């Protein structure tokens, strides 16, 4: 849960004929917290970042799945649902990201599906492959690709939907939300330009993705390549290596893009196959790297470093 309270200190000026060159703060002035006007629930880190940029510190941001290995496969408890029912807004990613939404009772008037107006730009997933995500057990990638935020132009539109919902709920702060959206959109535009430059060297080569979560990133930046089903914290089995060998038999590639740094044995085996590792965090959950946009900039830096390398398997 995020709750940021900004405080203001009252500064007095002693005016004796003319104003001082700089204001002098008075010690021991009482600290007055800014009033929180409401609660906004979110379902992933990109949305938490968007709401924070648009409405902090006016709202309390609750991200209940922040500790989940992957928020896409988190499900709320009864207590979670009861608490969410009291929120002012419940901001969803949509695009099949929250399958649990069909099985709980939440006030429809407070639900904000940030991809509802983007359906024509969503990517269907034609195949279902069952596999495991650590302690979360087996699950299947089916329906719609949901990591929409990996295309900053889509995330900008999702942020626009959040801004609209915030303004409807608290119209007295509409000008503030609009001003902050303009700033956020400019930052995402700059991020998009940075990723365009970082992926440009890969335009004439293919890559392998360790997990099928990069569809929007791949489409936005024109990356050729295939996905397999490897987990960074699990040593791949013989079937997974066979699937990778099958991919490598059909495409020339030097790089494999991972959600997180794989284990030493996995890296060693990849090196023997002539593959280097690029870590590109999808950013669905909080990261030790920093806030969401910092994570994305670190991803761009990882791509630039890889393109500058002449021998990926030696890195």
C-alpha positions in Angstrom: 0.0 0.0 0.0 1.2 3.4 -0.9 0.2 6.4 1.1 2.2 9.6 0.6 1.3 12.7 2.6 2.8 16.0 1.7 3.1 18.6 4.4 3.3 22.3 4.2 5.1 24.6 6.5 3.9 28.1 7.0 6.6 30.6 6.3 6.4 34.2 7.6 8.1 37.2 6.3 9.1 40.1 8.5 8.5 43.2 6.4 10.4 46.2 7.5 10.2 48.8 4.7 11.3 46.2 2.1 11.1 42.4 1.6 14.0 40.2 2.5 16.0 38.6 -0.4 14.9 35.1 0.6 12.2 33.7 2.9 13.3 32.7 6.3 11.5 29.7 7.8 10.2 29.9 11.3 11.3 27.1 13.6 8.8 25.0 15.5 5.9 25.8 13.1 3.1 23.2 13.3 3.1 20.7 10.4 -0.2 20.4 8.7 -0.8 17.2 6.6 -2.7 17.6 3.3 -6.1 15.9 3.5 -6.5 12.6 1.6 -9.6 12.8 -0.5 -10.0 9.1 -1.3 -8.7 5.6 -2.0 -7.7 4.1 -5.3 -7.1 0.4 -5.8 -4.7 -0.7 -8.6 -3.7 -4.2 -9.9 -0.2 -3.7 -11.1 2.8 -1.5 -10.7 2.4 0.5 -14.0 -1.0 1.6 -12.8 0.2 2.4 -9.4 2.8 4.7 -11.0 0.2 6.3 -13.2 -2.1 7.0 -10.3 0.8 8.3 -8.2 1.8 10.6 -10.9 -1.7 11.9 -11.5 -3.2 12.1 -8.0 -0.6 11.8 -5.3 -0.8 12.8 -2.5 -4.5 13.5 -2.7 -5.3 9.8 -2.8 -4.2 6.7 -1.0 -3.0 4.1 -3.5 -3.5 0.4 -2.6 -1.7 -2.3 -4.6 -2.8 -5.5 -3.0 -0.8 -7.8 -5.3 2.5 -6.0 -4.8 4.0 -9.0 -3.0 2.8 -11.6 -5.5 5.4 -13.2 -7.7 3.3 -12.1 -10.7 0.3 -9.8 -10.1 -1.4 -11.2 -13.2 -2.0 -14.5 -11.4 -3.0 -13.0 -8.0 -6.5 -13.5 -6.7 -8.1 -11.5 -4.0 -9.2 -13.0 -0.7 -12.7 -12.3 0.8 -11.1 -9.6 2.9 -9.5 -8.0 -0.1 -12.8 -7.9 -1.9 -14.6 -6.4 1.1 -11.9 -3.7 1.3 -12.0 -3.0 -2.5 -15.8 -2.5 -2.3 -15.1 0.5 -0.1 -12.6 2.1 -2.5 -13.4 5.2 -4.5 -11.9 3.8 -7.7 -10.7 0.4 -8.7 -8.2 0.8 -11.6 -7.9 -2.3 -13.8 -5.4 -3.1 -16.5 -8.0 -5.1 -18.5 -7.0 -7.1 -21.5 -7.7 -10.3 -19.5 -5.1 -9.2 -16.8 -7.6 -9.7 -13.9 -9.6 -12.9 -14.6 -10.8 -12.9 -11.0 -12.9 -9.8 -11.7 -15.7 -12.1 -13.1 -16.0 -14.0 -9.9 -16.3 -11.1 -7.4 -18.9 -8.5 -6.6 -17.5 -5.0 -7.0 -19.4 -1.8 -7.8 -19.4 -1.3 -11.5 -19.5 2.4 -11.2 -16.1 2.4 -9.6 -14.3 0.1 -11.9 -11.9 1.6 -14.4 -10.9 -0.7 -17.3 -8.0 1.2 -18.7 -7.9 -0.8 -21.9 -11.6 -0.7 -22.6 -11.1 1.8 -25.4 -8.1 0.0 -26.8 -9.7 -3.3 -27.8 -8.7 -2.9 -31.5 -5.1 -2.6 -30.5 -5.0 -5.6 -28.2 -3.2 -8.8 -29.2 -5.1 -12.1 -29.1 -3.1 -15.1 -27.8 -4.0 -18.0 -30.1 -2.3 -20.8 -28.2 -2.6 -21.9 -24.6 0.6 -23.3 -23.0 0.3 -24.5 -19.4 3.3 -24.0 -17.2 4.3 -23.1 -13.7 5.2 -19.7 -12.1 7.0 -20.8 -8.9 4.7 -21.0 -5.9 1.7 -19.8 -7.9 1.4 -23.2 -9.5 0.4 -24.0 -13.0 -1.3 -21.5 -15.2 -2.0 -20.9 -18.9 -1.3 -18.0 -21.3 -4.6 -17.7 -23.2 -7.1 -15.1 -24.4 -5.4 -11.7 -24.8 -1.8 -10.6 -24.3 -2.0 -8.3 -21.2 1.4 -6.6 -20.7 0.0 -3.6 -22.6 2.2 -1.1 -20.8 5.3 -2.4 -22.6 4.1 -0.2 -25.4 4.4 3.3 -23.9 1.9 4.6 -26.5 -0.7 2.2 -25.0 0.2 3.1 -21.5 -0.3 6.7 -22.3 -3.9 5.9 -23.3 -4.4 3.9 -20.2 -3.2 6.9 -18.2 -5.7 9.0 -20.1 -8.5 6.7 -19.0 -7.3 7.0 -15.4 -7.2 10.8 -15.7 -10.8 10.8 -16.9 -12.0 8.6 -14.1 -10.2 10.7 -11.5 -11.8 13.9 -12.9 -15.3 12.4 -12.9 -14.8 11.3 -9.3 -13.2 14.6 -8.1 -14.0 17.3 -10.6 -12.7 20.0 -8.3 -9.2 18.7 -9.0 -9.7 18.2 -12.8 -7.2 20.9 -13.7 -4.5 19.4 -11.6 -5.1 15.9 -13.1 -5.0 17.3 -16.6 -1.8 19.2 -15.9 -0.1 16.1 -14.5 -1.3 14.0 -17.4 0.4 16.3 -19.8 3.6 15.9 -17.9 3.2 12.1 -17.6 2.5 11.8 -21.4 5.6 13.8 -22.2 7.7 11.4 -20.1 6.2 8.4 -21.8 6.8 9.9 -25.2 10.5 10.4 -24.2 10.6 6.8 -23.0 9.2 5.6 -26.3 11.8 7.5 -28.2 14.5 6.1 -26.0 13.3 2.5 -26.6 13.0 3.2 -30.4 16.7 4.1 -30.3 17.7 1.2 -28.0 15.9 -1.4 -30.2 17.0 0.0 -33.6 20.2 -2.1 -33.7 18.1 -5.3 -33.3 16.0 -4.5 -36.4 18.2 -6.8 -38.6 18.4 -9.7 -36.2 16.0 -11.8 -34.2 15.8 -12.5 -30.5 14.4 -15.2 -28.3 12.1 -14.2 -25.4 12.2 -16.3 -22.3 8.5 -15.9 -21.7 5.5 -14.9 -23.8 4.9 -11.5 -22.2 6.6 -9.2 -24.7 4.0 -9.1 -27.4 3.3 -5.4 -27.3 7.0 -4.5 -26.9 7.8 -6.7 -29.9 5.1 -5.2 -32.0 5.8 -1.6 -31.1 9.5 -1.8 -31.9 9.4 -4.2 -34.8 11.4 -7.0 -33.1 11.5 -10.4 -34.9 11.7 -13.4 -32.7 10.0 -16.3 -30.8 9.0 -17.0 -27.2 9.7 -20.0 -25.1 8.7 -20.8 -21.5 11.6 -20.4 -19.2 11.5 -19.2 -15.6 14.6 -17.2 -14.3 14.6 -19.0 -10.9 14.0 -22.5 -12.3 16.6 -24.7 -14.1 15.0 -25.5 -17.5 14.1 -29.1 -18.1 14.9 -31.2 -21.2 11.7 -30.3 -22.9 12.4 -26.6 -22.5 15.9 -27.0 -23.9 14.5 -28.9 -26.8 12.0 -26.1 -27.5 14.8 -23.6 -27.4 16.9 -25.7 -29.8 13.9 -25.9 -32.1 13.7 -22.1 -32.2 17.4 -21.8 -32.7 17.1 -24.2 -35.6 14.7 -21.9 -37.4 16.2 -18.5 -36.7 19.6 -16.9 -36.3 19.9 -15.1 -33.0 22.5 -13.9 -30.5 20.3 -12.8 -27.7 17.7 -14.1 -25.3 15.6 -11.5 -23.4 14.6 -12.4 -19.8 12.3 -11.1 -17.2 15.0 -11.4 -14.6 18.5 -12.7 -14.4 18.6 -16.5 -14.9 20.6 -18.8 -12.7 24.3 -19.5 -13.2 23.8 -23.0 -14.7 21.2 -21.6 -17.1 23.5 -18.8 -18.2 26.3 -21.3 -18.7 24.1 -23.5 -20.9 23.0 -20.5 -22.9 26.6 -19.4 -23.4 27.4 -22.8 -24.9 24.6 -22.2 -27.4 26.1 -18.8 -28.3 23.3 -16.9 -26.6 23.8 -13.8 -24.4 21.3 -12.7 -21.8 19.4 -9.3 -21.8 17.3 -8.6 -18.7 14.2 -6.6 -19.6 11.9 -6.4 -16.5 8.3 -6.2 -17.5 7.7 -4.1 -14.5 4.4 -5.5 -13.3 5.5 -5.5 -9.7 7.6 -3.2 -7.6 11.3 -3.4 -8.5 14.5 -2.8 -6.5 15.6 -0.8 -9.5 13.2 2.0 -8.7 9.8 3.3 -9.9 8.2 2.0 -13.1 9.7 4.5 -15.5 13.2 4.0 -14.0 12.8 0.3 -14.6 11.9 0.9 -18.2 14.9 3.2 -18.7 17.1 0.5 -17.1 15.7 -1.9 -19.7 16.6 0.5 -22.5 20.1 0.8 -21.1 20.4 -3.0 -21.1 19.4 -3.1 -24.7 22.0 -0.5 -25.6 24.7 -2.3 -23.7 23.9 -5.6 -25.5 23.9 -3.9 -29.0 27.3 -2.5 -28.2 28.7 -6.0 -27.3 30.5 -7.9 -30.1 30.4 -11.2 -28.3 27.2 -11.7 -26.3 28.2 -15.2 -25.1 31.3 -13.7 -23.5 29.5 -11.1 -21.4 
